[in-house]
Amino acid sequence: MVATFIDHINSLYPISDTLKARLEGELEVITIDKKQHILKEGQRCDYAFFVMEGLLRVYYVKDDMEVCCRFIHENHIGLSINSFYTRRPGYEYIEALETSTIARIHHDKLQQLYKEYIEFNYVARIWTEHYASMMEHRSYMLRKQSAEERYLSFMEKYPMLLQRVPLKYIATYLGMTLETLSRMRSKVAGSR
């Protein structure tokens, strides 16, 4: 299964056979049961991971309400960004929405790979650019778009998630109530 991750990396930038072998030795493949948390508020995020199969959500709690900030599905990288890089306890939860298989690597081992394999830094830059772009898009969406525009944007960008993610989580991701999301869905369905 680690081969899936290595193939993904190699599609971004060709890596050496030495790095491939090293990744095979360093990555740990684990299965996360549906509803299981791999990180909770107050814990330090020690692992970066790649979702090979399944779906996770990242959320925080505000005023006793869970607010989704990311969904991590197949062929995507996951971690609690601030906690992972500051090495401090975080405020996010990461929970499996489906039984999921991930390949994970400890922070310290990842840093060592960056030092030893310059080509891996190129891959990390590509990931960083991708996720920075996604975060900026979500920030723009929440600040500038109407509820209908947010829903249409989500439909266009993440059509596969509409069937896999409960609507209550999509609603908080889009910064709206479940009732507002239901109205948007009805309105969009009626206009098609």
N, C-alpha and C positions, 0 to 999 in steps of 0.2 A: 504493500500500500504506500510506502514511502516513495515509491517510484512515481506516483501521481504528483507528489509535491516537487520532486526533482524535475519531472517533465515540465511542470508549470514554470519553475525557475528558468530552466533551459530555454523555454519559449520566450522569456523576457530578455535573456542575455545568455549566450553560450558560456557554460561553466566547465572548468577542467574536470577530468576524471578523478583527480585527487580530491577536489571539493565534493564531488558526488559521493565518493566513498566515505568521506568524513561526515557528510550529512546523514548518510545511511546509518552510521554508527552513533551519531549524537541525537537524532530525532527519536522520540518515544511516541508510539502510536497507542492511543487509548480510546475507549468507547465511553461516551457519556449518555446515561439514560435520560429519556424525556423527563423534564421538570427538575433535573439535577442541576445544581449550581456548580460551576467551576471557579467562581470568584464571588465573594460577598463584600459588602461595604465594610470598611475597617481592615480588610486584608490587603497585603501587598501583592501586586500582580508580578509573579516571578517567571511566568512563561509567556512566550509568544507562540501562537499556534496557527495552523493551517487546517481549514475544514475540508476534509476529503469527502465526507458524506454527512448530510444532515443540515440542521439550521439552529442557530443560537440567536439570542437577543441580548443586547446590552441595555441596561436601564439603571436609573437611580430613583430614589424615593424622595418626593417633595410633598409636604403636608399630607402624609399617609397615602399618597397616590404614586403608583409606579409610572414613570415616564420613560418610554423607550427612546434611546438615542441612536441605536444602530441595530441592524440585522446582519448576521454573518452567515453566509451560505456557502455552498461548495465553491472551491477554488478561491477562497478569500482568506485573508489573514485577520487574526483577531488578537486583541489584548486590551487591557485598560491603559490607554496611552499615558496619561499623567502618572499613574502609579508605577508603570513599568519603567519609565525613563527617569523619574525622580527617586525611585527606590523607596517610596513612602506608601503608607496605607492609603487606599483609594476610597472613593465614594460610590463606585459602580458595582453592579451585580452582572454576572454573565450566567445565563441559564439556557439549557437546551430546550428548544421548542419541539424538537424531534430527537429520537435516538440518533446520536451523531458520532462519527469517527473523526478524530483529529490527530494530527502529528504536531507534537509540541517540542519546544526547546527552551531550556533554562536561560535566563538573562545572561548569566556569566559565560555560558558556552557560546551564546550568540555573539557576545562582544569579542570573544577570542577568535571566532570565525571571521569577523570583520577585520581584525588585525592581521590574520594570517592569509586571507584570500581577498585581494583587492577587488576581484570581479564580483564578489558577493556584495560589496558596497554599492556597486552599480545597480544590482537588483533591488537592494534596499531603497535606493533613491527613487527608482521607478514606483515601488510600493508607496513610499512617502508622498510622492507627487499625486498619485492616484487618490489616496485617502484624504490628502489636504483638499483636493478638488471636490471630493464627495462632501466633506465637512463644510466647505464654503457654499456649495450648492444648497445644502440643508439649511444653513444659516440664512441665506438669501431667501429661500422658500418661506421660512418661518417669519421673516421680517417684512417681506415685500409682496407676497402673493396672497390672494384671497383663498378662502377655504376650498373653493372649487378648483382654482388653479393648482393648489397643493395636491389635491386628490388626482387631478389629471396628470400632473407631473410624476406622481408616484406610480400611477398606472403605466405610464410610458416607460419609466426608468426601471421599474421592478415588477413587470407583469407576473412573473413566476411566484412572487411572494403573496399576491392577492389570494391565491388558493391555499397557501401554506401557513399564513400568519393569522391568528385570531383578530377580528376587526377591532377589538378593544385595544390591542397593542398598536395596530396601524394608526388608530385615532390619536393616541398619545404621541406617536412619532410625528404625526402631522400637526400636532399642536391644537387639536380640537376634541370636542366631546364625541362620544359614540353616537349620540343623537345627530349631531351635525354631519358626521361621516355618513350615517345612514341616509340623511337627506341628500347629500352630494351623490351618493351611489344611485339613488332613485332618479335624481335629476339627470345624471349622465346616462343612465340606462334608458330613460324616456326620450332623450334627444338622439339616440342612435337608431 
